Amino acid sequence: MLTLKEISLSKGKRTYLDEVSFTAKAGRITAVVGTRSAGRTELVRVIMGLISPDEGTVELEDFELDYGDRQNFGYLPAERGGYPNMRVLDQIVYLARLHGITLGAAERNALTLLSRLELADRGYAPLKNLSGTEIARVDIAATLAADPDVVVIDDAFAGLDTQSTELVMSLLRAHAASGVPVLLATDNWEAAQAYADDVVVLNQGRISAAGSVEKLRGAVKYRVELTDAEAAAKSLEKRQGISDVTVLDTADNVLSFRAADAKSAAQTVAGLADVKSFESVRPTLAEQYKEAL
């Protein structure tokens, strides 16, 4: 597991990170989500040892990381690069070799990764001949080619279309399953919800929320459309076991509420007059947190 403890970082009057603490667990995908001014890139650079925090530590399996301890980290920065005139396969092998693995292992891994990413026929083409989404997949292959012990990707879904995202996340999921913490920094709330196991919500350098996607999305709510939402809301507020009653739309007479379970929710709605529709809904991560940032 990769653990950050009380990470703080400031420059001049600006605070980039303020006592940030969380753990990216082995075998799971952790997404750090926030706006572009949240401090995501600074956090990633601290993790990778590219900048030193004013306070706090980064630990791997309870061992505090120092300069040079990240040799076997797979890192993809937000600023994508590459060698346009180099063949794709050669580029992946070269970058893998920088981590110290043998030429044979690097070549085998590169070929396997290109196949998994549906780029087997592009390995001997120069990088400049590939499309944007293909290059984004090559970046992921290069990040994983040395079988890293930790994977850290900034702006994780940049350049990926729907098909490429599925391929890449399947590969990252398999790598995480081998016992590796995978950390993705992103401002894509929908992708974080769809693909991450755990989410850290970063807001102006501080953690607003952290936990599993399941936990952070919260409990199911029930939505009802009926003739008089305000009158129904007053009635529901008096009922035992019903909470968080909210009139969502006075014009369309829609309200929502929470109940202990679907059965009690249905029984509650059955007692209301002139119900037009009734459904269970679950707030997205964006609805829960993005609008509050």
PyMOL commands that set and color helices and strands:
alter all, ss='L'
color gray80, all
select helices_A, chain A and resi 40-47+88-97+103-116+120-122+127-129+132-144+162-177+189-195+213-217+229-237+262-270+285-292
alter helices_A, ss='H'
color red, helices_A
select strands_A, chain A and resi 2-11+14-24+29-33+55-60+63-64+73-76+150-153+182-186+198-203+206-212+221-226+242-249+254-259+275-281
alter strands_A, ss='S'
color yellow, strands_A
deselect
rebuild
show_as cartoon
